[in-house]
């Protein structure tokens, strides 16, 4: 059996967010836009035969006829009922301001919204339910499984809107990461240098403010935010954002951050 593999590009468009930035105490980047996933069909597309059946019997269709036809196994498949698999390709992306990796798991749920021009809509008007879309892990790959021909054909023809919730890991661009590493390395050095002086805490705090302002003009966290991220409240005692390393201390800031994006829309392009 020869399987024709087609790549369907799914463009995610984000809903309105309370904030347009992914933020923490050490850096912020814009919420990524225009992420893409790809679906690669792993089963034969036999939609033309099903569409022909619907068209030729349009005046006499019953729910029993449609349900029987939409659940017949694909020719050549050793299955008891219809089953179409799509490989969900997990890809990393880069925007103008951030590195983005979509973190997919078989716990995600994909919902479908039906067009009145689709085959799924016809099934629903006849009182038939559309089986839920399944997502499963197989051989370390993520598979979207469809259990009815009407829905699978609507996906092929871009007549159904798919939506899901995904987890996304976001990090600054590599160039920005290098700037951050240099900046917080120098901040750590100056902080430890000042704290080891014999000055009073009041003078040390003033000295730290002066030193922080000198270090790097490209990274501009406010002094208040720097003190908040490096010291315990109302003191110049180091907080738990510091780690021991090679007999000294370094600032242990997050290199990436995971966020959950809800109601992501997926639309098929390039068919």
N, C-alpha and C positions, 0 to 999 in steps of 0.2 A: 504494500500500500504506500503510495506516494503522498506525503503531506506537504502542502504548500504553506510555507511559513511567511506570514505577513507581520510587519511591525506596526502596531498602532500606538501613536504618540498621544499621551494623555497629559494635557496641560492643567496644572492646578491653579485655580484663582482663589485668593484668600478673601475671607469675609472681613468685615470691619473689626479692628482690634482696639482695645482700650489704649494701647500704646503701640506706636509704630517701630519701637526699638526693643531689642533684646538687651536687657541691662543687668549689670551686677555692680558691686562696689569698685571694680577695677577697670572695666571697659564696657562699651556699648556699641552695638552695630544695628543697622536697620533690619527690621523683619524682612526676610528674603521674599522676593516676588518671582513669579514665572518659573517655579520649579516644575520639572517634568518627570513622569514615570513612563515606562514603556510596557505594553502588554504584547506578548508574543503568543499567538494562538498555537496550541499544541495538538489541535484536533482538526479534522477536515471541515471545511465550510460547505455544508450542503443546503444552504438557505434558498438557492434558486428552485430546487425541487419542492421545498415546503411552501414557498411563495406561490408557485404554480398551482399547488393543491388548493391553497386558499382562494386564489383568483378564479380557478375553474369551478369551484363549488361555493362561491360567495353567496348565492341566493338560497342555498340549502344547508348551510353549515349548522351543525349542532355542537353543543359543548362536548359531547362524547366523541364526535369525529375529530375535533380540534385537539382534545386532550390526548387521544390515541396517536395522532400524527406528530404532535410536538414532543412526545416522550419516546417515540421509536428510537432504538439505538442507531448511531451513525453506522453506515455500511462499513464492514470490515472491522468494527470494534467488537470485541468479545465481551459485550456488556448486556445486562438485562433491560436497561433503559437508557435514555439519552444522557450523555455526560460530555461536556466540552470544557477543556482546561485551557487556561491562559497563564503563561508564566509572567509573574510580576517582577520586572527588572528593577532592582534597587541600585540607584546611581547617586554619586556625589555630584554636587553642583557648585558653581562659583558665581556670585553676583558681583556687582561693582564694589561692594563693601564687605562681603563676608564669604566664608566657606560654609557650605551647607551639605549635610548628609541626612537623607531621609531614613529614619530608623523604622524598618518594617518588621512586624511579627505576625504570627498567625492569630493573634488576639484581635486584630483590627476587624471591623465590620464594614462592609460595603453595602450601601443602600442604593436603590434604583428609583428614579422618578420617570414616569412613562409619558411619551408623546402620544397624542390621539391618532397619529398617523402610523404608529408602530404595531407590530404583530402582538406584542404583549398587551397593548390596550384592547385589541380585539378579543383576546382571551379573557380579559377581565370583564368586558361587556357581556360575555357569555357565562359569567359567574365562576370562572376558573381562577384559582389562586396561582400566583407566580412563586415558584419555590425560592426560598432564601438563597442568596449567594453565599457560597462557602469559601473560606480562605484556609488553606492548610499548608503545612511545611512538608516538603518531600525532597529527600536527598540534598538537604541544606538549601533548597530553593523554595520560594513562596509561590503558591499556585492559587489562582482564583478559579473556582469550579462552578459551572452553570449546569442546572439540572433540567432545563427545558429549552427546546429549539427556538421558541418565540423570543425569549430574552436574549439568547446567544446571537440570533440574527439581528435583533435591534442593536446590539453592541457593535456588530460588524458594520451596520449601516448608519451608525451615529444617531439612532432614534431613541436613545435612552440616556438620561443624565445619571452618572454615577457619583456618589459622594462618600466620603469617609473621614475619619479622624486619624491623623498620623502624628507620630512623634518625630521631631526634627532636631538634629544636633547642629548648633550654629557656633562658628568660631570666627575671629577676625582673619582677614587675609594674611598670608605668610609674611608679607612686608610689614604689616601692622604688628604681627606677633613678635617679630624681631625688635621693633621699636619698644613694645611693651616689656620684653625681656631685658633690654638694655636699661630702660627707665627704672623698672622695679629692682634691678640689680644695683643700680646706683643709689636708689632710695634706701635699700637695705644697708649698703655700706655706710652712707651718711648717718642713717638712724643709729646704727650700732656705735659709730664713732662718737656721736654726740652723747649718747646715753652713758658712755664710759668716761665722760669728763666728770670733774668734781663739782660742776655747777649745780645750783638749785634746780628743782623741777620746773619752776617758772622760767628760768633762764634757758634751760634745755628746750622747753616748748618753743620759745621764741627763736632759738638757734635752728631748730628743726624747720620751722616755717620759712626762715630765710634760705636754708639749704635746699628745701624742696622746690622753691620758686626758681632756683638757678639751674636745676638739673636738665630739663628737656622741654623745649618750647612746643614740641609736636604733640606731647601728651599733656593734657591740661585738666586733670581732675582738680576739683576745688580743694583748698587746704582743709576745709572742714571734712570733706569726704575722705581725704587721705588719712587724717587723724582717726576718723571713724573706722576705717578699714584696717588700720595697723595697731591701734591701741585700745585697751579696755576703757570703758566709759569714764570720763572725767579723770583720766590719769595718763601717764606716759609709760605705763606698764604694757609690754607687748601682749597682744591677744593671740587667739588660736589660729590666726592666719599666717603664723610663722612656723617654720619647721627647722629642726636641727639638721645641719649638713656639714660634713667635713670639719667638725669642731667649731663651727660658727652657726649662724642662722640665715635662712633665706625666706623670702615672702612666698607663701604658697597660694598663689592666686589661680582661679579657674582658667584653663586654656580653652574650654568650650562650654556650652550650656545647652541643655535640652529643654525644648518647649513643646507643648501639645497644641496642635492646630486643629480646630473643629470645623466641621462642615466644608471640607475641601471638595471642590467640584472637579470632576475629571471629564474631559470631553475628547472624543476621538477625532484625530486630524489625519489628513494625508491619505484618505481612502479614495 
